Amino acid sequence: MSGLRQVIGVDVGGTFTDVFVLEEATNSVSVAKVPSTPADQSKGFVAGIAEVTTDIAGIATVVHGTTVGTNALLERKGAPTGIITTVGFRDVLEMRRRDRPTTWGLWGMFEPVVPRNLRLEVRERTLADGTVRVPVDVEEVTSAAQALLDEGCEAVCIFFVNGYANPQNEQAAVAAVRKLWPTPYVTAATEILPEIREFERCSTATLNAYLQPVVARYLDRLQTSLSERQCSGETLIVQSNGGVMGLHMAKRLPVRTALSGPAAGVIAAQAIAEAAGFENIITCDMGGTSFDVSLIANGTSTLAAQTQIDFGMVVRTPMIEITTIGAGGGSIARIDEGGLLDVGPHSAGSDPGPVAYGLGNDRPTVTDANIVLGRINPDRPIGGKMQQLDVDAARDAIKQHIAQPLGINTMQAAEAVIRVANAKMAGAIRLVSIERGHDPRRFAVMPFGGGGALHTGALLSDIGLAAAIVPRYPGVTSALGCVVADMRHDIVQTVNATLDGLDAKEIGERMLALASEAQNTLQRSQAALAGIVQVFELDMLYLGQTHTVTVPIEIPDGGLTVSAIHQAFETAYRAAYGRLLEGIAMRVINMRVAVIGKRPKFDLSVLAPRTSGTRQDCVLGTRRLWANGQWHEATIYERLELPAGTEIIGPVLAEQPDTTIFVDPGLKARVDDFGNLIIKKQDSSWPIKA
């Protein structure tokens, strides 16, 4: 393989590390799936690359979807962090929006990532109009920083009220702290989010500081490991907005890596669906610990301005809208205090993993149930964790912990576990579709991840989706997303002015200047780009409202005008709410700029089956499986060998190294020209491209 240029996507999940490799010279692909190493994800990362190539020097680009930041937030394992803030505002992080962990509960516990004794106040004050009423005392700031160092803080966040209107005081304080602080882990709130809304700015900046040492150390280890193996290619990190950034930016803005891996999966799904001729897709990424759902309408994924990673942990930076529930393959099934069967959110993860792994877990999981039902081949486990799965141990665990307490037999109990898990998945899909005004009958579902394709039939029948599209390599789809993702940099800046009093031309010029700044940031990376796309948006609302709508803007050569903004707002508002509010003034809250660096196009036809055999040539045998309360004899196929155009009728199991696909009784499947498996009800017609 010497001399070949390789682009490698690596997605590290809670259970497995997935690798997708594109050989540019031969236009061929290869994949691998290895166990993750939670104690140090870089070890699993390097092990995954070693599975697919021995020519590390031939790697042109490595693109990485990481869960280091997400896990640090969810597990509260960030670095000891301090905050220096304006007098009277040390409790902004804790007061939040006066919300509660349980909506209908009378009480609830919440502990911010920075305890109160590490949130120090200094005298300074900037008014909402940007007037500096009280200049900051640099000596007082330096004293506060030293106190935080004495308390063992590794990182510090400087957050001054109304800093978005005028960052002068905050900049002076940051300059003083950076002279004293022994590491680069000093975060300025206005550098992270120069936007109105004090809690959101404080939370986002604090979480960025909290993650900086953890993410930076991980990326440094990763760089060292790759360098020791003579890898000199560019390393890029997937952001939560679906774009990628360089290592330097990832170390400076680690908060933008939250939900990095799931975002890569959505980007891959969008590319696969477009090639296959589907505009409306609901993505379902089922890994070992979670089930991630996102909606793509009219070929476009949805970006949210802010996301709550966990209760009280608000990150206000553009993120692909993803709903996550604890229903992965490792999710533990149990009988709750009320005597009802429940699945998740607790997971066995990769270590010890499901009972069938034989590594110490004795509580049944979703994977154990699928094994007992005959849907997973115990002699061909995915991911290389072990050579064979222990079916008897899985069966005994389900019998002891589920069947006997419920008074049913073991097969009924295993199927009940799957049905409960399916019901939770269906609920997550309804949340992103029906509850947001989308008709699921217009959407196809794309199940991926190691376990998603085992649950396709239930999702089709329970929700009424039009079809399912199972990608060529479902188990490494997020890694594929790393390869196809573009570079992206987002900037937001507060305007906070009524439309009538706005200098629209100046706003347009400021947005173009921000675009130039963002483009310069992208160009600091060594990544090859095929082009640059600029996106301009305004956050607007009617006077008196709280929530904004995102208004796409085009800036013509002659400059932006008030009438153009007015028309764009009415178009966006009517699309969101169905009507306009007459006679009420409009307000521009923020301007947003995104610069997208288009990476070289990845031709998905490279995934097409390259076989001239027949369907019968791909039969591996048959196996009894349990479905709908009875036994069925299912044909087993070698999925990757099925030629394009092949049609199969359920019950079928299609096996491949990274997953198993279950085509339920009553369903049919067809291989399209890109190697996707399109699944529909037997009495329905095929889509045009299937």
MARMARDO-61228 format. One record per residue (C-alpha): x, y, z; residue in one letter. Coordinates in steps of 0.5 Angstrom, whole numbers, padded with zeros to 4 digits, always signed. Layout:
<sites>
XYZa/...
</sites>
This chain:
<sites>
+0000+0000+0000m/+0006+0005+0000s/+0005+0011-0003g/-0002+0011-0003l/-0006+0017-0001r/-0011+0016+0005q/-0017+0020+0008v/-0019+0016+0014i/-0025+0018+0018g/-0025+0015+0026v/-0031+0016+0030d/-0030+0014+0038v/-0036+0011+0041g/-0038+0009+0048g/-0037+0002+0046t/-0033+0001+0039f/-0028+0006+0035t/-0030+0006+0028d/-0025+0007+0022v/-0027+0009+0015f/-0021+0009+0010v/-0022+0012+0003l/-0016+0010-0002e/-0015+0016-0006e/-0011+0013-0012a/-0015+0007-0013t/-0022+0010-0011n/-0023+0004-0006s/-0025+0004+0001v/-0024-0001+0007s/-0027-0001+0014v/-0025-0003+0021a/-0029-0003+0028k/-0025-0004+0034v/-0027-0004+0042p/-0026+0003+0045s/-0021+0005+0050t/-0025+0009+0055p/-0019+0011+0060a/-0015+0014+0054d/-0019+0014+0047q/-0013+0015+0043s/-0010+0008+0044k/-0017+0005+0041g/-0016+0011+0036f/-0009+0008+0034v/-0011+0001+0034a/-0017+0002+0029g/-0012+0006+0024i/-0007+0000+0025a/-0013-0005+0023e/-0014-0002+0016v/-0007+0001+0014t/+0000-0001+0015t/+0003+0005+0011d/+0001+0011+0016i/+0006+0015+0012a/+0001+0015+0007g/-0005+0018+0011i/-0006+0025+0008a/-0012+0027+0012t/-0015+0024+0019v/-0022+0027+0021v/-0024+0025+0028h/-0031+0025+0031g/-0029+0025+0039t/-0033+0024+0045t/-0028+0026+0050v/-0031+0033+0051g/-0038+0030+0051t/-0036+0025+0056n/-0033+0030+0061a/-0039+0034+0061l/-0044+0028+0062l/-0039+0025+0067e/-0037+0032+0071r/-0030+0030+0069k/-0027+0037+0067g/-0021+0040+0070a/-0022+0044+0076p/-0024+0051+0074t/-0025+0058+0076g/-0029+0064+0074i/-0028+0071+0075i/-0034+0076+0074t/-0037+0082+0076t/-0039+0084+0083v/-0046+0081+0084g/-0046+0076+0078f/-0042+0070+0081r/-0049+0066+0081d/-0051+0067+0074v/-0048+0060+0073l/-0052+0057+0078e/-0059+0061+0078m/-0059+0059+0070r/-0066+0061+0068r/-0069+0058+0074r/-0071+0052+0071d/-0072+0045+0075r/-0069+0038+0073p/-0076+0035+0074t/-0081+0040+0071t/-0087+0038+0075w/-0083+0036+0081g/-0083+0041+0088l/-0075+0040+0088w/-0069+0038+0085g/-0061+0038+0086m/-0056+0042+0081f/-0049+0043+0082e/-0045+0047+0077p/-0039+0045+0074v/-0035+0051+0078v/-0037+0051+0086p/-0039+0058+0089r/-0032+0058+0092n/-0028+0058+0086l/-0033+0064+0083r/-0030+0070+0085l/-0032+0077+0084e/-0028+0084+0082v/-0031+0091+0081r/-0032+0093+0074e/-0039+0095+0070r/-0041+0096+0063t/-0048+0098+0061l/-0052+0095+0056a/-0051+0100+0051d/-0043+0099+0052g/-0042+0105+0056t/-0036+0103+0061v/-0039+0106+0068r/-0033+0102+0072v/-0026+0101+0069p/-0024+0094+0071v/-0018+0094+0077d/-0013+0090+0074v/-0009+0089+0080e/-0016+0086+0083e/-0016+0081+0077v/-0009+0079+0078t/-0010+0078+0086s/-0017+0074+0084a/-0013+0069+0079a/-0008+0068+0084q/-0013+0066+0089a/-0016+0061+0084l/-0009+0058+0082l/-0008+0057+0090d/-0014+0053+0090e/-0012+0048+0085g/-0015+0051+0078c/-0013+0049+0072e/-0017+0053+0068a/-0021+0060+0069v/-0026+0064+0065c/-0027+0071+0065i/-0034+0073+0065f/-0036+0080+0065f/-0044+0083+0065v/-0045+0086+0058n/-0039+0084+0055g/-0042+0083+0049y/-0044+0090+0048a/-0037+0093+0050n/-0031+0088+0051p/-0026+0093+0054q/-0026+0091+0061n/-0026+0084+0060e/-0020+0084+0055q/-0016+0088+0060a/-0018+0083+0065a/-0016+0077+0060v/-0009+0080+0058a/-0007+0081+0066a/-0009+0074+0067v/-0006+0071+0061r/+0001+0074+0064k/+0000+0070+0070l/-0003+0064+0068w/+0002+0058+0067p/-0002+0055+0062t/-0006+0057+0056p/-0013+0055+0059y/-0016+0062+0060v/-0023+0063+0057t/-0026+0070+0055a/-0033+0070+0055a/-0034+0075+0049t/-0029+0071+0045e/-0033+0065+0046i/-0040+0068+0045l/-0040+0076+0044p/-0048+0075+0044e/-0053+0078+0049i/-0056+0073+0054r/-0052+0073+0060e/-0053+0066+0063f/-0052+0063+0056e/-0046+0066+0055r/-0043+0065+0062c/-0045+0057+0061s/-0042+0056+0054t/-0035+0060+0056a/-0035+0056+0063t/-0036+0050+0060l/-0031+0051+0054n/-0026+0053+0060a/-0028+0047+0064y/-0026+0042+0058l/-0020+0046+0055q/-0015+0042+0059p/-0018+0035+0058v/-0019+0036+0051v/-0012+0039+0049a/-0009+0033+0053r/-0012+0028+0049y/-0011+0031+0043l/-0004+0032+0045d/-0003+0025+0046r/-0006+0023+0040l/-0002+0028+0036q/+0004+0024+0039t/+0002+0017+0038s/+0001+0019+0030l/+0008+0023+0030s/+0011+0017+0033e/+0008+0013+0027r/+0011+0018+0022q/+0004+0020+0020c/+0005+0027+0018s/-0002+0028+0015g/-0007+0034+0017e/-0011+0032+0023t/-0018+0035+0023l/-0024+0035+0029i/-0031+0034+0027v/-0035+0040+0030q/-0042+0039+0033s/-0045+0044+0027n/-0043+0038+0022g/-0036+0042+0020g/-0029+0040+0022v/-0024+0044+0025m/-0016+0044+0026g/-0013+0042+0032l/-0011+0049+0034h/-0018+0051+0034m/-0021+0045+0037a/-0016+0046+0043k/-0018+0053+0044r/-0026+0052+0043l/-0027+0045+0045p/-0034+0046+0047v/-0035+0046+0040r/-0033+0038+0040t/-0039+0036+0044a/-0044+0031+0040l/-0038+0031+0035s/-0039+0024+0033g/-0047+0024+0033p/-0046+0030+0028a/-0041+0026+0024a/-0047+0021+0023g/-0052+0026+0021v/-0047+0029+0015i/-0046+0022+0013a/-0053+0020+0012a/-0055+0027+0009q/-0050+0025+0003a/-0052+0018+0003i/-0059+0020+0002a/-0058+0025-0003e/-0054+0020-0007a/-0060+0015-0006a/-0065+0020-0008g/-0068+0021-0002f/-0070+0028+0001e/-0073+0027+0007n/-0069+0023+0012i/-0070+0021+0020i/-0063+0018+0022t/-0062+0013+0028c/-0055+0012+0030d/-0056+0006+0035m/-0049+0005+0038g/-0047+0001+0045g/-0050+0006+0050t/-0055+0011+0046s/-0060+0012+0041f/-0059+0019+0037d/-0064+0021+0032v/-0064+0027+0028s/-0068+0030+0022l/-0066+0032+0015i/-0072+0035+0011a/-0071+0037+0004n/-0064+0035+0004g/-0062+0040+0010t/-0060+0038+0017s/-0063+0043+0022t/-0058+0047+0026l/-0060+0049+0033a/-0057+0056+0036a/-0056+0052+0043q/-0056+0045+0046t/-0057+0043+0053q/-0052+0037+0054i/-0055+0036+0061d/-0059+0039+0066f/-0056+0046+0067g/-0051+0045+0062m/-0053+0050+0056v/-0048+0051+0050v/-0050+0056+0046r/-0046+0055+0039t/-0049+0052+0033p/-0050+0045+0033m/-0054+0039+0029i/-0061+0038+0033e/-0060+0031+0035i/-0064+0028+0040t/-0061+0022+0045t/-0064+0017+0049i/-0061+0011+0053g/-0063+0005+0048a/-0056+0003+0045g/-0054-0005+0045g/-0051-0004+0052g/-0057-0001+0055s/-0059-0006+0061i/-0066-0009+0062a/-0069-0009+0069r/-0076-0009+0073i/-0077-0003+0076d/-0080-0001+0083e/-0087-0001+0080g/-0086-0008+0077g/-0085-0006+0070l/-0080-0008+0065l/-0075-0002+0063d/-0069-0001+0058v/-0064+0004+0060g/-0061+0009+0061p/-0056+0005+0064h/-0051+0002+0060s/-0046-0004+0060a/-0042+0000+0055g/-0036-0004+0052s/-0033-0006+0059d/-0036-0011+0061p/-0041-0010+0056g/-0047-0015+0055p/-0047-0021+0059v/-0046-0025+0052a/-0039-0022+0052y/-0037-0026+0059g/-0033-0020+0062l/-0037-0020+0068g/-0044-0017+0067n/-0049-0021+0069d/-0055-0016+0067r/-0059-0017+0061p/-0058-0012+0055t/-0061-0010+0049v/-0056-0014+0045t/-0057-0020+0050d/-0064-0020+0048a/-0062-0020+0040n/-0057-0026+0041i/-0063-0030+0045v/-0068-0029+0039l/-0063-0031+0034g/-0062-0024+0031r/-0055-0024+0032i/-0050-0030+0030n/-0046-0031+0036p/-0040-0034+0032d/-0039-0027+0028r/-0039-0022+0033p/-0038-0015+0031i/-0032-0011+0033g/-0027-0016+0035g/-0028-0016+0042k/-0028-0024+0042m/-0029-0030+0038q/-0035-0032+0040q/-0041-0030+0044l/-0044-0034+0050d/-0051-0035+0048v/-0053-0039+0054d/-0050-0034+0059a/-0055-0029+0056a/-0061-0033+0056r/-0060-0035+0063d/-0059-0027+0065a/-0066-0026+0061i/-0069-0032+0065k/-0067-0030+0072q/-0068-0022+0071h/-0074-0021+0067i/-0077-0028+0065a/-0078-0030+0072q/-0080-0024+0075p/-0086-0022+0070l/-0088-0030+0070g/-0087-0031+0062i/-0082-0035+0059n/-0075-0033+0056t/-0077-0032+0049m/-0082-0028+0051q/-0078-0024+0056a/-0073-0023+0050a/-0078-0020+0045e/-0081-0016+0051a/-0074-0013+0052v/-0074-0011+0044i/-0081-0008+0044r/-0079-0004+0050v/-0073-0001+0047a/-0077+0000+0040n/-0082+0004+0044a/-0077+0008+0046k/-0074+0009+0040m/-0080+0011+0036a/-0082+0016+0042g/-0075+0019+0040a/-0077+0019+0033i/-0084+0022+0034r/-0081+0028+0038l/-0077+0030+0032v/-0082+0029+0027s/-0089+0029+0029i/-0088+0034+0035e/-0085+0039+0030r/-0090+0039+0025g/-0087+0033+0020h/-0091+0028+0017d/-0087+0021+0018p/-0090+0018+0012r/-0086+0023+0008r/-0080+0021+0011f/-0075+0014+0010a/-0071+0012+0017v/-0064+0011+0016m/-0061+0006+0022p/-0054+0006+0023f/-0049+0004+0028g/-0047-0003+0030g/-0055-0004+0032g/-0059+0000+0029g/-0061-0004+0023a/-0063-0010+0028l/-0069-0005+0029h/-0071-0003+0022t/-0078-0007+0022g/-0081-0004+0028a/-0079+0003+0027l/-0083+0002+0020l/-0089-0001+0023s/-0089+0003+0029d/-0089+0010+0026i/-0091+0009+0019g/-0085+0011+0016l/-0084+0011+0008a/-0078+0006+0008a/-0072+0005+0011a/-0065+0006+0008i/-0059+0002+0011v/-0052+0004+0009p/-0047+0000+0006r/-0043+0000+0012y/-0048+0002+0018p/-0043+0000+0023g/-0038+0006+0021v/-0043+0011+0018t/-0041+0016+0023s/-0033+0015+0021a/-0036+0016+0014l/-0039+0022+0016g/-0032+0025+0018c/-0029+0023+0011v/-0035+0027+0008v/-0035+0033+0012a/-0033+0040+0010d/-0029+0045+0014m/-0034+0050+0018r/-0033+0056+0022h/-0039+0060+0026d/-0039+0067+0028i/-0044+0071+0032v/-0045+0078+0034q/-0050+0082+0038t/-0054+0088+0034v/-0060+0089+0039n/-0063+0094+0035a/-0070+0095+0032t/-0071+0095+0025l/-0073+0102+0024d/-0067+0105+0027g/-0062+0100+0024l/-0056+0102+0019d/-0057+0096+0014a/-0051+0098+0010k/-0047+0098+0016e/-0050+0091+0018i/-0048+0088+0012g/-0041+0091+0012e/-0040+0088+0019r/-0042+0081+0017m/-0038+0081+0011l/-0032+0083+0015a/-0034+0077+0020l/-0034+0073+0014a/-0027+0075+0012s/-0025+0073+0019e/-0028+0067+0019a/-0025+0065+0012q/-0018+0067+0015n/-0019+0062+0021t/-0021+0056+0016l/-0014+0058+0012q/-0010+0057+0018r/-0011+0049+0017s/-0007+0045+0012q/-0013+0042+0009a/-0015+0042+0002a/-0021+0046+0000l/-0025+0046-0007a/-0029+0052-0005g/-0031+0057+0000i/-0039+0058+0002v/-0041+0064+0006q/-0048+0064+0010v/-0051+0070+0013f/-0057+0070+0018e/-0060+0075+0023l/-0063+0073+0029d/-0070+0077+0029m/-0076+0077+0033l/-0082+0082+0034y/-0082+0087+0039l/-0084+0084+0046g/-0082+0077+0044q/-0077+0073+0047t/-0075+0067+0042h/-0072+0069+0036t/-0073+0066+0029v/-0067+0065+0024t/-0067+0069+0018v/-0063+0068+0012p/-0060+0074+0009i/-0056+0075+0002e/-0052+0081+0001i/-0052+0084-0006p/-0046+0088-0009d/-0050+0095-0007g/-0051+0093+0000g/-0056+0091+0005l/-0062+0094+0006t/-0068+0095+0011v/-0073+0093+0006s/-0069+0087+0004a/-0069+0085+0012i/-0076+0086+0013h/-0078+0082+0007q/-0073+0076+0009a/-0076+0076+0016f/-0083+0076+0014e/-0082+0070+0010t/-0078+0066+0016a/-0083+0068+0021y/-0089+0066+0016r/-0086+0059+0015a/-0085+0058+0022a/-0091+0060+0025y/-0096+0061+0019g/-0098+0068+0020r/-0095+0075+0021l/-0096+0080+0027l/-0099+0086+0024e/-0097+0093+0026g/-0091+0091+0031i/-0084+0093+0030a/-0078+0088+0029m/-0072+0087+0032r/-0065+0085+0030v/-0062+0081+0036i/-0056+0078+0033n/-0052+0077+0026m/-0049+0070+0025r/-0044+0068+0019v/-0042+0061+0017a/-0036+0060+0013v/-0036+0053+0010i/-0030+0051+0006g/-0032+0045+0002k/-0027+0039+0002r/-0026+0035-0004p/-0032+0031-0007k/-0033+0024-0004f/-0036+0020-0010d/-0041+0015-0006l/-0041+0011-0012s/-0034+0008-0009v/-0039+0004-0004l/-0043+0000-0010a/-0042-0007-0010p/-0037-0010-0014r/-0039-0017-0015t/-0042-0020-0021s/-0045-0026-0017g/-0052-0028-0016t/-0057-0028-0010r/-0056-0035-0009q/-0048-0034-0009d/-0049-0030-0002c/-0053-0035+0002v/-0049-0037+0008l/-0055-0042+0011g/-0061-0041+0015t/-0062-0040+0022r/-0068-0040+0027r/-0070-0034+0030l/-0076-0031+0034w/-0081-0026+0032a/-0088-0024+0033n/-0089-0029+0038g/-0086-0035+0034q/-0080-0038+0031w/-0079-0037+0024h/-0073-0040+0019e/-0069-0034+0016a/-0065-0034+0010t/-0058-0031+0012i/-0054-0027+0007y/-0047-0024+0006e/-0049-0017+0005r/-0043-0014+0002l/-0043-0019-0003e/-0050-0018-0006l/-0050-0015-0013p/-0054-0008-0014a/-0061-0010-0016g/-0062-0016-0012t/-0069-0017-0008e/-0070-0021-0002i/-0076-0022+0002i/-0076-0023+0010g/-0075-0026+0014p/-0068-0025+0013v/-0061-0024+0016l/-0056-0020+0012a/-0049-0020+0016e/-0043-0016+0015q/-0037-0015+0019p/-0040-0008+0022d/-0047-0010+0024t/-0053-0015+0022t/-0059-0013+0018i/-0066-0016+0020f/-0071-0016+0015v/-0077-0018+0019d/-0083-0022+0016p/-0087-0018+0012g/-0082-0014+0009l/-0077-0014+0003k/-0071-0011+0001a/-0067-0009-0005r/-0060-0007-0006v/-0059+0000-0010d/-0053+0002-0014d/-0050+0005-0008f/-0050-0001-0004g/-0055+0001+0000n/-0061-0004+0003l/-0068+0000+0001i/-0073-0004+0006i/-0080-0003+0005k/-0087-0007+0006k/-0088-0013+0001q/-0094-0010-0001d/-0091-0003-0003s/-0087+0000-0009s/-0080+0001-0009w/-0078+0008-0010p/-0075+0011-0017i/-0068+0010-0015k/-0068+0003-0011a/
</sites>
